[in-house]
Amino acid sequence: MNQKILSLCLLAAGFSLAACGGSMLPASSSPTAAPPVSSSGYLCPQPEFPAELTSTELDLFVWTEYIPADMVECFEAVYGVETRLHLYSSNEELYDGIVGGGARYDLILPSDYMIPRLVKENLLQELDHARLPVMKNFNPDYLDFEFDPGNRFTLPYLAGMDLIAVNMDRVETLPQSWADLWNPQYAGRIALLDDRRVVIGAALLSLGYDVNTTDPAQLAEAKTKLEALIPAVKLFDSDSPKTALLAGAVDLAAVWTGEAFIAHQENPQIQIVFPSEGVILWQDNWAILKNAPHADAAYAWLNYVNQGDVFWMVLRDFPYSVPNAAALEFIRENQTKIKDINGGEITLASLYNAYIESPITNPPINVLRTGRRIADVGTAARLYDDLWREVRNGD
């Protein structure tokens, strides 16, 4: 069995307690001073791999709704580094932001298919692994992918899938495939991610084509297919696609794993569908920009946030597949109590159990085995860009 697939099967789960209150978690020992506390009441661990910095600032260019506030506050408090988050909603928006003014950013979070393009255009620094002792914390099955052999330029952050979420109270016929999005009964009731490679990929899969095709004729068919779907789409949303689903504004949506999990937590009638043509797999990864003005702070960030006693905050807030094995180990038998989404008390160990046992975020092995990963398509990216502009904006 493919070990990366096996790992995803065992670890593709999560939970969300973004609304939980300020429990006091044990911090790493500090011989000189009590650890600082975040605004919500969490003790901030001391660095496992301390760094001496000259930088006093750090700029992160990251996806929306993706970085725990406690994590940022703890890094700032521990290192005295002002950390600013700049947000984007697609890999293409990330690319445009880098090309248009990348000198402002230090760390970015590109998805797998964007990384080869950034490397080819000499926009990323090659990582000095000697300055990243925290690499021992990663599950090796999330390392050394084709998009970055040897992790020369990136470290994993989170992984997941694109799939369909459905409000069972409002849908008469449960969709089974990407092709079912074209069913007239769903017209005006659909939300899609505002993401060209995902949406075009779904159309290609519905036609039986490769999600990474570079065949102009196949892409032309996908364009025709999407032109028929767009009038049935009520909205495009990559910032918080679960919001319209929870509000009843739409009845089904193409969403990311974490958004689907959170929506199901808040409304159990919202269920997921693994499209029969295959889910779309992805992984988001940290990278340091070539011209990062605060590279020393970037290395300090990567080492600090990937400590098991820090990264667990990501598990709490953003229910995606987790490459950080140390964070899972930290919560696996930890009986520390925190507040759950409803204000009650639960233990970190119970969160680990939810992570492993959830049927939503720990899908069957065949789902992962038949999943498709979006890849860099080289110069054919222009075909995708043109197709998206024409169908999305009606050009």
N, C-alpha and C positions, 0 to 999 in steps of 0.2 A: 504493500500500500504506500502511496506517495506520502512521505513524512510531513510535508507541509500541509497536505490535506488532513492528515490525521491530527496534527496539532490544532488546526483551525476547528476541527470537529470537537476536540476536547475543550478548547478554550474560547470558542466563538459564542460568548454569552456575556451578560452584563446586567446592570441594574442602575437605576437613577434615583438619587436622593438629593437632587439639586436644591430642594426646599428644606433639607434637614437643618436642624439648629446646631448650636455650637457645643458639641461635646468636647471634652478634654481628652485628647489622645496622648499616650506616652511618647515622649520625644527621645531622640538619641541623647546620650549623656554628653554634657558639656562641663569640662573641668573648671571653667572660669566664670560662667554666668548662667542665669536661668534663661531658657530659650524664649524667644519672643512668641507672641500670640497673635493670630490673625483676627480680623474684625469680627468674625463669627465665633471666635472662642477656641480655635484649634491651636494647640501647642505646636510650634514649628520645629521640626527636627534640625539638628545641626548637620552640617555637611559631612557625609561619609568620606568624601574626597575633597578636603578643603583646598581652595585656590586663593592666591594673592592677586588682586586685581588693581589695575590702574584706571580702568573704565568705571564711570559712575552712572552710565546709562545703558539701556538695551532696548532695541526695537524689534518686535516680533511681527511678522506679516503672516497671519494665520486665518484659518476658516472661522466663520461665525459660530458661536455656541460650541466651543471646542476646548477651551482652556479654563480650568477651575480658578475662580477668584482667589481661593485660599492658597493655591499653589503660587500664584503671582505675588501675593502679599507676603508669603513666607520667604520666597527668594529675595524680595526687596528688603525684608527685615533682617535676614541672615547676612546678606552681602552689602546692604546699603546701596543697591543699584536701582535707580528708577527704571521701571520696566513698562514700556508702552506697547499696547496691542493695536495693530492696524489690521482691518478685517477685509476678507474677500469671500466671494460665494461660488467661485469656479476656478479651475486651474488656468483657464484662459485669462480671467481677471488677474490672477496672480502673475502670470507671464507679462501682461501689459503693464502691471504696476512695477515690476522689476525693470523692464526695458525703459520705462518712462521715468524712473527715479529710484533705482535700486540702492543708491548710496545711502538712503535713509534707513534701510533695513539691515538687520544682522542675521536673523534666523527666519526661515520660511518653512512651510509644510506642504510641499508638492505631493500629489498622488503619483503612483508608480509610472504611468505613461508619460508624465511631463518631465521626469528626471533625465532621460536620455537627451531630450531636446536642450535642457538647461546645461548639461555637460558638454554637448557638442558646441554650444555657443559660448563656452568658457565663462559661464555665469556663476559657477559654484567653486568653493574651495575644496581641495582634497583634504579629507579629515586626517588629523594626526592621531592615530589610535592610541599612541602612548599617553596622550592627554585625555583619554576617555576610558579610565579604568572601570567605569560603570557598565561597559559593554558586557561584562560578565553576568549582568542581570537579565539579559535578553534570552528568550527561548530561541535557540539556533534555527528553528524551523521558520522563523520570520526574517532571517538574514540571508544574504547571498542570493537574492533573486536576480533574474535576468536583467531587470532594469537598472541594477547597480551591483555587479559582481564584486564580491569581497567587501561590500559596503564602503567603498572608497570615498563616497560623497555623502552618504545619508545614514541615519539611524531611524529605526521604525518608531512610530508613535501609536497609531491605532489602525485596525483593519476592519473590514466589514463587507457588506453586500448591498446591491440595489435590488429591490423586490417590490411587491405590490402589497399595500395595506388596505383592508376593506372594512367598512362598518357593517357588520352582519345584520344590524337592526334595520338598515335602509337599502340593502341590496337584495333583489329577488333571486338573481342567479349569480352564484359565486364564480368569478373568473378563474381560469386555470392556466392561462398563458399570457404572454405579452400580446399575442394576436387578439385576445379577447378585449383589449382596450378599445378596439375598433367596433365593438358591438354597439349598435344604435341605442340600446337601452341605457347605456352609460353616458350618453351625450349630455354635456353641460354639467356633469357630476364628477369630473376628473381633475385632479391636480398632478402636475408633472414637475420633476426637478428642472430647474432652469440650467441645464447642463447638457451641452451639445453631444458629447461623446456617449452619455448615458441614454439620452432620448433617441439619437440616431442609432445607437447600438441596439436598443429595444426594437426599433423598426427593422433593422437588418436581421436580428434573430427571428422576428416574426415571419420573415421571408425565407428563412432557412439559410441565411448567409453568415459568414464570419463577422464577428463584431469588430474586427480590425481590417476589413476588406479595403483594398486600394483599387478595386475594379470600378472605373467610372460608371459602367452600365449598372452594376449592382447599387451603387450609391444613387444613381438616377431613379432606380426603382424605389429606394428608400425615401427619396424626396417626394415622389408621387404618393407613396403610402402616408407620409407625414402630413402632406397637404390635405389629405382626407381626414386626418385625426385632429388637426389644430382647431377647427371650429367646434369640436366637442370638448375641448379643454377649457375649464373654467379659469384656471390660473396656473402660472409657473412660479415655483418658490423653492429656492435652494437654501434659504436662511433658516426656515422653520416649517418644513412641509407638513408636519403633524398638526400645526395650529388650525388650518382650515378643516382638517378631518375631525378634530376634537370639537370644533365649533359647529359642525354640521353643515358647513358651507360646501363641502364636497363629500362624496360617499366612498370614493376609492382614490388612491394616490400611489404613484411611484415614489418610494422613499428609501432612505438609508436604514440599515439595521437598527441603529440606535434610536432614530426617530420613531420607528415602528414599535420598538420595545417600550418607549416612554408613553406613546399613545395607548398601547395595550394596558399599561399600568393604570392610566387614568380612566380608561374605558375598556373593560374586558371584552366588550362586543367588537372591538377593533381587532381583527385577526390578520395574519399575514398569509400571503400566497407565494409559494416558490414557483415562478413561471416554468412551464414544462420545457421551454426552449433552453432554460438555464438562467440562473441568477448571474448578475455581473459582480465579480469580485474586485476588491481594490485594497490598497494599503497606502496610508499617508505617512510621510517620513520627514524628519527634521533634516535641514541642510543649511550650511553657513554660506552666505553669499560671498563671491570672490572679493568684493570691495567692502565687506562688512567693517564698519568703523570701530566696532567694539567686540572683536573676535574673542578676546580673553573672557569677557562676560558671557559670550555665547557658549564657550566650553564649560564655564562654571554652571550655566543654566542646564546644559545637557546632563552633566554629572549629578546635579542636585535633584532635578525633577524626576530622574529615572531611578532614584533610590526607592526601595520598596516601601519605606515608611512615608514617602511623599507621593509616589505615583498612584497609591490607592485612592487618592482624591479623584483621579480621572475615572477610576472604576465606579466610584460613587455617583459621579455627575453625568458621565457619558458612556452609555451601555453598548460599547462596540467590542470586537475581538481584541484581546490584549497581548501584545508581544512581550510584555514585561513580566517575566516569571517571578522575579523577586517580589513584586507587588502582590501577586496571587499567594505566594508563600506567606507574606506578611499578614494577610487576612485569614488564611486558611483555618487556623485554630485559635485566632485571636478573639478573646471573650470581652474585649473592651466594648462598652455600650455606646451607641450613638442614637440619635433620633431618626426615625424613619419619616417618610413623606407625609404621614398622617399625624406626626407629633408623638408617636409611641416610641418605646425603646427597643432596639434590636442590637445584636452583636455583629462585629465585623465578620465573624465566622458564618453567621447566617447569610450575610451578603455573598460570601464565597459560595455557599451552597446554591443560592439563587443564580449565581453566575454560571455554575457548572450544569445545573439541572434545568434551566429554562428551555422549553421546547421552541421558543422563538429565537433565542440567541445561540442555541446549541443545536443547529439543524442536523438532519440525518446526513450520514456520510455521502450518500448518493447525490445530495444537493450540492455539496462542495466539490465532489468529483466531476460533476457535469457543469460546474460554474465556468464562466468565461471571464478572462482578465483583459481589460483594455490595455493596449500597448501603443507605443510610439509608432506612428505610421509614416514618419519622415516627411517628405515633400507633399505627400497626399493629405497632410493636415489642412492644406489650403482648400482641398475639395470639401472636407468636413466643415471648415469655417464658412465657405461660400454657401453650402447647402443649408447650414443653420441660419445664416443671415436671411436667406431667401424664404425659408418656411417660417421662421420665428417672427420676422419683421415684415413679411409680405413683399420683400424687394423683388 
